[in-house]
Amino acid sequence: MRTEEAIRNRRTHKMKGDAGNPLPITKGKEFRQTMEELIALAGRAPFHYTSEENLRSKELEGAEPWRFHALECTTCRSLLKDFNEDRPIKCSDGIKQMLAVADGLILTTWLPEGSSKLDRKYYPNIKNMEHIAATGAAIQNLLLAATSRGIANYWSSGGCFRKPKMMQYLGIPEHEILLGALFLFPETDREDVIVKPGKNTDQRGAPSAWANWIKK
């Protein structure tokens, strides 16, 4: 699929199943490799500023302002089991229903400068704005790459995954801020799942509604 086709064909597919009876695990090493390839393509996004060195970990020492924390299908189901038992925190039914279907999940965070570990606030400066923009571009790369391979996907704000206790439970450094929980789903024409489009799909207007030419 060409780039333009992937952009036009990309759709929000929010797939939900029965949290008490999740889909069987059918994806293994091959899909893990696919996820690794998608993450590598996401990392081709531009970034204008490097992350602060003291915010990088020994395991993830990249200069990029983003971090990707990936969960395979087996981990999604294991996490669902924890959530069904309200461990480590209560989580919404929506997140649980998506974990019951997901073939994979990628939690994408960014590294804010001037953040406080206590209140997780960060300076509203140009660097942090650029970090968020770069991470958003990386996310879009991944979504388009997934679309080009016929993988249904959904960019969630993360819900309970955003909470510090949950981040700690998953081993994600507390100074990282979640920008998107990217769910990767199986084929959409299934009878055992519910597929919902993006809530703003009908709000999308023509370019004339949000773009103009400047003349002097």
Long-range contacts (C-beta under 8 A, 24 or more apart in sequence): 1-147, 1-148, 1-149, 3-144, 3-148, 5-148, 6-144, 6-145, 6-147, 6-148, 7-144, 9-147, 10-143, 10-144, 10-147, 10-153, 11-147, 11-197, 11-198, 11-201, 12-154, 12-155, 12-197, 12-198, 12-201, 13-152, 13-153, 13-154, 13-185, 13-188, 13-195, 13-196, 13-197, 14-98, 14-154, 14-156, 14-183, 14-195, 14-196, 14-197, 14-198, 15-98, 15-101, 15-102, 15-152, 15-154, 15-183, 15-185, 15-186, 15-188, 15-193, 15-194, 15-195, 15-196, 16-94, 16-97, 16-98, 16-100, 16-101, 16-193, 16-194, 16-196, 17-97, 17-98, 17-100, 17-101, 17-192, 17-193, 17-194, 18-97, 18-100, 18-192, 19-80, 19-83, 19-84, 19-93, 19-96, 19-97, 19-99, 19-100, 20-84, 21-100, 22-77, 22-80, 22-99, 22-100, 22-101, 23-100, 23-101, 23-186, 23-192, 23-193, 25-73, 25-74, 25-77, 26-73, 26-103, 26-186, 27-72, 27-73, 27-103, 27-104, 31-72, 31-73, 31-103, 31-104, 32-72, 32-104, 34-149, 34-151, 35-70, 35-72, 35-104, 35-106, 35-184, 36-70, 37-145, 38-106, 38-142, 38-145, 38-146, 38-149, 38-184, 39-68, 39-70, 39-106, 39-142, 41-141, 41-142, 41-145, 42-66, 42-68, 42-108, 42-138, 42-139, 42-141, 42-142, 42-145, 43-138, 43-141, 44-141, 45-134, 45-135, 45-137, 45-138, 45-140, 45-141, 46-134, 46-137, 47-130, 47-131, 47-134, 48-130, 48-134, 49-127, 49-130, 49-131, 51-111, 51-113, 51-131, 52-111, 52-113, 55-111, 55-113, 55-173, 55-175, 56-111, 57-173, 64-134, 64-138, 65-110, 65-111, 65-130, 65-131, 65-134, 65-135, 66-108, 66-109, 66-110, 66-111, 66-131, 66-134, 66-135, 66-138, 66-179, 67-108, 67-109, 67-110, 67-111, 67-172, 67-176, 68-106, 68-107, 68-108, 69-106, 69-107, 69-108, 69-109, 69-170, 69-172, 70-104, 70-105, 70-106, 70-107, 71-104, 71-105, 71-106, 71-107, 72-104, 73-102, 73-103, 73-104, 75-105, 76-102, 76-103, 76-104, 76-105, 83-160, 88-165, 88-166, 88-169, 89-160, 89-163, 89-165, 89-166, 89-169, 90-160, 91-159, 91-160, 92-159, 92-160, 94-159, 95-156, 95-159, 95-160, 95-161, 97-194, 98-154, 98-156, 98-183, 101-185, 101-186, 101-193, 102-183, 102-184, 102-185, 103-151, 103-184, 103-185, 103-186, 104-183, 104-184, 105-181, 105-182, 105-183, 105-184, 106-142, 106-181, 106-182, 106-184, 107-158, 107-161, 107-170, 107-172, 107-178, 107-180, 107-181, 107-182, 108-135, 108-138, 108-139, 108-142, 108-178, 108-179, 108-180, 108-181, 108-182, 109-135, 109-172, 109-176, 109-177, 109-178, 109-179, 110-134, 110-135, 110-176, 110-177, 110-179, 111-175, 111-176, 112-175, 112-177, 115-175, 115-177, 117-174, 117-175, 120-164, 120-174, 120-175, 120-177, 122-177, 132-179, 135-179, 136-179, 139-179, 139-180, 139-182, 142-182, 143-182, 146-184, 151-184, 151-185, 152-184, 152-185, 152-186, 152-187, 152-188, 152-195, 153-182, 153-183, 153-184, 153-185, 154-182, 154-183, 154-185, 155-180, 155-181, 155-182, 156-180, 156-181, 156-182, 156-183, 157-181
